[in-house]
Amino acid sequence: MHTDIKEEFYLDQTFDSVAHAKRPTKKAINLYNEVRLHLSLDYKIPNRYIN
């Protein structure tokens, strides 16, 4: 997983199991692609930049 995502969304912790990691990981990826603005994309979100 990308270091920025791990640090920004607090996923750099140790989870008890894969099942415990799935929900926060999915939430972080959704925020990264649907909410977070990206400088390299002219301050657009990835999913809107692509479409």
ZAMARGU-4260 file (C-alpha; in steps of 0.2 Angstrom, whole numbers, plus 5000, padded with zeros to 4 digits):
<rodrens>
0) 5000/5000/5000 | 5006/5018/4996 | 5015/5026/5011 | 5004/5042/5009 | 4988/5032/5011
5) 4995/5022/5026 | 5000/5038/5035 | 4986/5049/5031 | 4973/5037/5035 | 4981/5029/5050
10) 4983/5012/5041 | 5001/5010/5047 | 4995/5000/5063 | 4995/4982/5065 | 4978/4974/5063
15) 4973/4958/5072 | 4968/4950/5055 | 4964/4953/5037 | 4946/4954/5041 | 4949/4968/5054
20) 4960/4978/5041 | 4947/4977/5026 | 4935/4990/5032 | 4947/5004/5036 | 4957/5000/5021
25) 4942/5001/5009 | 4936/5017/5018 | 4954/5025/5016 | 4954/5020/4997 | 4937/5027/4994
30) 4942/5044/5003 | 4958/5044/4993 | 4949/5042/4976 | 4932/5051/4980 | 4936/5065/4992
35) 4955/5069/4993 | 4961/5083/4981 | 4977/5079/4972 | 4990/5092/4968 | 4996/5082/4953
40) 4979/5081/4946 | 4976/5100/4947 | 4967/5099/4963 | 4954/5086/4957 | 4949/5070/4964
45) 4956/5054/4954 | 4939/5047/4949 | 4933/5064/4943 | 4950/5067/4934 | 4948/5051/4924
50) 4930/5053/4920
</rodrens>
